[in-house]
Amino acid sequence: MLSRALGPRYAELLRTWTPTLMTWGGVAGIGVIWGTDWKLVLQYVPYIGGKYKTED
């Protein structure tokens, strides 16, 4: 189905580039977390989130 929509050449290119694109997507996601307020993001990660609990 993918090769019919894109053509066989582009379907093969997409299959070969998918791992690279996923890797760079993960790197970009970590970069966004690093560039933003990291405590805001990490409070939802199990075990690590316990370090940032504040008693109101």
N, CA, C and O atoms as CSV, one atom per row, in Angstrom:
chain,resi,resn,atom,element,x,y,z
A,1,MET,N,N,0.824,-1.190,0.000
A,1,MET,CA,C,0.000,0.000,0.000
A,1,MET,C,C,0.872,1.259,0.000
A,1,MET,O,O,0.576,2.223,-0.707
A,2,LEU,N,N,1.938,1.248,0.788
A,2,LEU,CA,C,2.821,2.411,0.842
A,2,LEU,C,C,3.495,2.654,-0.489
A,2,LEU,O,O,3.648,3.799,-0.913
A,3,SER,N,N,3.902,1.574,-1.156
A,3,SER,CA,C,4.574,1.739,-2.437
A,3,SER,C,C,3.600,2.221,-3.514
A,3,SER,O,O,4.017,2.874,-4.471
A,4,ARG,N,N,2.327,1.912,-3.374
A,4,ARG,CA,C,1.345,2.400,-4.348
A,4,ARG,C,C,1.093,3.881,-4.159
A,4,ARG,O,O,0.871,4.592,-5.139
A,5,ALA,N,N,1.121,4.371,-2.921
A,5,ALA,CA,C,0.854,5.786,-2.673
A,5,ALA,C,C,2.068,6.651,-3.013
A,5,ALA,O,O,1.916,7.739,-3.568
A,6,LEU,N,N,3.254,6.181,-2.689
A,6,LEU,CA,C,4.461,6.980,-2.904
A,6,LEU,C,C,5.252,6.568,-4.134
A,6,LEU,O,O,5.946,7.385,-4.738
A,7,GLY,N,N,5.148,5.345,-4.488
A,7,GLY,CA,C,5.999,4.790,-5.528
A,7,GLY,C,C,7.048,3.918,-4.869
A,7,GLY,O,O,7.401,4.145,-3.712
A,8,PRO,N,N,7.550,2.927,-5.581
A,8,PRO,CA,C,8.471,1.978,-4.954
A,8,PRO,C,C,9.789,2.605,-4.515
A,8,PRO,O,O,10.362,2.187,-3.510
A,9,ARG,N,N,10.272,3.587,-5.241
A,9,ARG,CA,C,11.555,4.209,-4.874
A,9,ARG,C,C,11.442,4.948,-3.543
A,9,ARG,O,O,12.299,4.803,-2.671
A,10,TYR,N,N,10.394,5.729,-3.393
A,10,TYR,CA,C,10.233,6.501,-2.168
A,10,TYR,C,C,9.847,5.623,-0.981
A,10,TYR,O,O,10.206,5.929,0.156
A,11,ALA,N,N,9.132,4.553,-1.231
A,11,ALA,CA,C,8.802,3.625,-0.149
A,11,ALA,C,C,10.077,2.975,0.383
A,11,ALA,O,O,10.222,2.801,1.593
A,12,GLU,N,N,10.994,2.617,-0.501
A,12,GLU,CA,C,12.269,2.018,-0.071
A,12,GLU,C,C,13.119,3.045,0.673
A,12,GLU,O,O,13.743,2.712,1.680
A,13,LEU,N,N,13.152,4.279,0.194
A,13,LEU,CA,C,13.889,5.331,0.901
A,13,LEU,C,C,13.328,5.557,2.300
A,13,LEU,O,O,14.084,5.735,3.254
A,14,LEU,N,N,12.015,5.550,2.420
A,14,LEU,CA,C,11.392,5.728,3.732
A,14,LEU,C,C,11.732,4.581,4.663
A,14,LEU,O,O,11.991,4.800,5.847
A,15,ARG,N,N,11.735,3.351,4.143
A,15,ARG,CA,C,12.085,2.202,4.976
A,15,ARG,C,C,13.531,2.271,5.456
A,15,ARG,O,O,13.820,1.892,6.591
A,16,THR,N,N,14.432,2.744,4.621
A,16,THR,CA,C,15.838,2.782,5.031
A,16,THR,C,C,16.129,3.957,5.955
A,16,THR,O,O,17.043,3.877,6.776
A,17,TRP,N,N,15.383,5.033,5.843
A,17,TRP,CA,C,15.641,6.217,6.663
A,17,TRP,C,C,14.844,6.247,7.964
A,17,TRP,O,O,15.097,7.107,8.808
A,18,THR,N,N,13.900,5.345,8.150
A,18,THR,CA,C,13.061,5.357,9.354
A,18,THR,C,C,13.869,5.253,10.649
A,18,THR,O,O,13.592,6.025,11.567
A,19,PRO,N,N,14.851,4.349,10.788
A,19,PRO,CA,C,15.617,4.310,12.043
A,19,PRO,C,C,16.385,5.610,12.316
A,19,PRO,O,O,16.476,6.052,13.461
A,20,THR,N,N,16.927,6.209,11.275
A,20,THR,CA,C,17.648,7.467,11.439
A,20,THR,C,C,16.702,8.576,11.875
A,20,THR,O,O,17.026,9.355,12.771
A,21,LEU,N,N,15.541,8.650,11.249
A,21,LEU,CA,C,14.571,9.677,11.609
A,21,LEU,C,C,14.065,9.494,13.035
A,21,LEU,O,O,13.847,10.475,13.745
A,22,MET,N,N,13.877,8.249,13.458
A,22,MET,CA,C,13.436,7.996,14.833
A,22,MET,C,C,14.523,8.392,15.828
A,22,MET,O,O,14.225,8.941,16.889
A,23,THR,N,N,15.778,8.117,15.491
A,23,THR,CA,C,16.884,8.490,16.376
A,23,THR,C,C,16.966,9.995,16.528
A,23,THR,O,O,17.057,10.503,17.645
A,24,TRP,N,N,16.935,10.713,15.418
A,24,TRP,CA,C,17.007,12.174,15.495
A,24,TRP,C,C,15.767,12.768,16.163
A,24,TRP,O,O,15.856,13.820,16.797
A,25,GLY,N,N,14.621,12.118,16.032
A,25,GLY,CA,C,13.428,12.565,16.743
A,25,GLY,C,C,13.597,12.427,18.252
A,25,GLY,O,O,13.183,13.300,19.016
A,26,GLY,N,N,14.210,11.319,18.674
A,26,GLY,CA,C,14.494,11.138,20.105
A,26,GLY,C,C,15.485,12.168,20.620
A,26,GLY,O,O,15.323,12.703,21.716
A,27,VAL,N,N,16.512,12.442,19.825
A,27,VAL,CA,C,17.489,13.464,20.212
A,27,VAL,C,C,16.817,14.828,20.314
A,27,VAL,O,O,17.091,15.589,21.242
A,28,ALA,N,N,15.949,15.136,19.374
A,28,ALA,CA,C,15.233,16.415,19.419
A,28,ALA,C,C,14.328,16.493,20.647
A,28,ALA,O,O,14.230,17.546,21.277
A,29,GLY,N,N,13.664,15.384,20.992
A,29,GLY,CA,C,12.815,15.371,22.184
A,29,GLY,C,C,13.602,15.607,23.456
A,29,GLY,O,O,13.168,16.357,24.330
A,30,ILE,N,N,14.764,14.968,23.564
A,30,ILE,CA,C,15.617,15.189,24.734
A,30,ILE,C,C,16.129,16.622,24.752
A,30,ILE,O,O,16.247,17.227,25.817
A,31,GLY,N,N,16.429,17.164,23.586
A,31,GLY,CA,C,16.869,18.556,23.509
A,31,GLY,C,C,15.801,19.528,23.952
A,31,GLY,O,O,16.103,20.537,24.589
A,32,VAL,N,N,14.557,19.238,23.623
A,32,VAL,CA,C,13.453,20.106,24.066
A,32,VAL,C,C,13.310,20.035,25.580
A,32,VAL,O,O,13.106,21.057,26.235
A,33,ILE,N,N,13.416,18.829,26.138
A,33,ILE,CA,C,13.337,18.695,27.600
A,33,ILE,C,C,14.497,19.434,28.254
A,33,ILE,O,O,14.311,20.092,29.277
A,34,TRP,N,N,15.692,19.332,27.675
A,34,TRP,CA,C,16.871,20.011,28.228
A,34,TRP,C,C,16.714,21.528,28.158
A,34,TRP,O,O,17.133,22.237,29.073
A,35,GLY,N,N,16.118,22.023,27.088
A,35,GLY,CA,C,15.991,23.464,26.906
A,35,GLY,C,C,14.832,24.080,27.662
A,35,GLY,O,O,14.780,25.301,27.809
A,36,THR,N,N,13.903,23.274,28.144
A,36,THR,CA,C,12.753,23.808,28.867
A,36,THR,C,C,12.958,23.601,30.371
A,36,THR,O,O,14.035,23.209,30.820
A,37,ASP,N,N,11.929,23.867,31.112
A,37,ASP,CA,C,11.976,23.679,32.559
A,37,ASP,C,C,11.972,22.182,32.856
A,37,ASP,O,O,10.916,21.550,32.855
A,38,TRP,N,N,13.138,21.622,33.107
A,38,TRP,CA,C,13.279,20.176,33.237
A,38,TRP,C,C,12.551,19.626,34.454
A,38,TRP,O,O,12.135,18.468,34.435
A,39,LYS,N,N,12.382,20.405,35.501
A,39,LYS,CA,C,11.632,19.902,36.664
A,39,LYS,C,C,10.164,19.698,36.316
A,39,LYS,O,O,9.522,18.777,36.820
A,40,LEU,N,N,9.638,20.559,35.457
A,40,LEU,CA,C,8.247,20.443,35.037
A,40,LEU,C,C,8.007,19.131,34.297
A,40,LEU,O,O,6.966,18.499,34.470
A,41,VAL,N,N,8.961,18.728,33.479
A,41,VAL,CA,C,8.827,17.490,32.712
A,41,VAL,C,C,9.116,16.274,33.581
A,41,VAL,O,O,8.374,15.293,33.535
A,42,LEU,N,N,10.185,16.324,34.375
A,42,LEU,CA,C,10.626,15.153,35.134
A,42,LEU,C,C,9.749,14.835,36.338
A,42,LEU,O,O,9.894,13.761,36.921
A,43,GLN,N,N,8.859,15.714,36.726
A,43,GLN,CA,C,7.995,15.399,37.861
A,43,GLN,C,C,7.046,14.253,37.539
A,43,GLN,O,O,6.496,13.641,38.455
A,44,TYR,N,N,6.839,13.946,36.260
A,44,TYR,CA,C,5.953,12.859,35.859
A,44,TYR,C,C,6.689,11.544,35.627
A,44,TYR,O,O,6.048,10.531,35.347
A,45,VAL,N,N,8.001,11.533,35.735
A,45,VAL,CA,C,8.781,10.311,35.553
A,45,VAL,C,C,8.832,9.577,36.892
A,45,VAL,O,O,9.199,10.171,37.907
A,46,PRO,N,N,8.468,8.292,36.907
A,46,PRO,CA,C,8.501,7.561,38.170
A,46,PRO,C,C,9.903,7.553,38.780
A,46,PRO,O,O,10.895,7.575,38.052
A,47,TYR,N,N,9.986,7.524,40.066
A,47,TYR,CA,C,11.199,7.517,40.876
A,47,TYR,C,C,11.896,8.873,40.866
A,47,TYR,O,O,12.208,9.408,41.930
A,48,ILE,N,N,12.145,9.438,39.691
A,48,ILE,CA,C,12.800,10.744,39.631
A,48,ILE,C,C,11.849,11.829,40.122
A,48,ILE,O,O,12.287,12.801,40.738
A,49,GLY,N,N,10.551,11.674,39.856
A,49,GLY,CA,C,9.569,12.675,40.231
A,49,GLY,C,C,9.471,12.871,41.738
A,49,GLY,O,O,9.081,13.948,42.188
A,50,GLY,N,N,9.814,11.862,42.524
A,50,GLY,CA,C,9.762,11.983,43.971
A,50,GLY,C,C,10.742,12.988,44.545
A,50,GLY,O,O,10.545,13.489,45.652
A,51,LYS,N,N,11.788,13.285,43.803
A,51,LYS,CA,C,12.782,14.249,44.270
A,51,LYS,C,C,12.267,15.669,44.235
A,51,LYS,O,O,12.800,16.532,44.932
A,52,TYR,N,N,11.244,15.934,43.443
A,52,TYR,CA,C,10.777,17.310,43.237
A,52,TYR,C,C,9.460,17.603,43.933
A,52,TYR,O,O,8.865,18.655,43.698
A,53,LYS,N,N,8.992,16.698,44.785
A,53,LYS,CA,C,7.738,16.969,45.493
A,53,LYS,C,C,7.972,18.044,46.554
A,53,LYS,O,O,8.952,18.010,47.299
A,54,THR,N,N,7.056,18.980,46.596
A,54,THR,CA,C,7.141,20.035,47.597
A,54,THR,C,C,5.942,19.925,48.524
A,54,THR,O,O,4.838,19.602,48.084
A,55,GLU,N,N,6.152,20.185,49.770
A,55,GLU,CA,C,5.077,20.161,50.739
A,55,GLU,C,C,4.490,21.568,50.819
A,55,GLU,O,O,5.182,22.524,51.171
A,56,ASP,N,N,3.201,21.679,50.485
A,56,ASP,CA,C,2.547,22.991,50.516
A,56,ASP,C,C,1.943,23.293,51.857
A,56,ASP,O,O,1.356,24.360,52.044
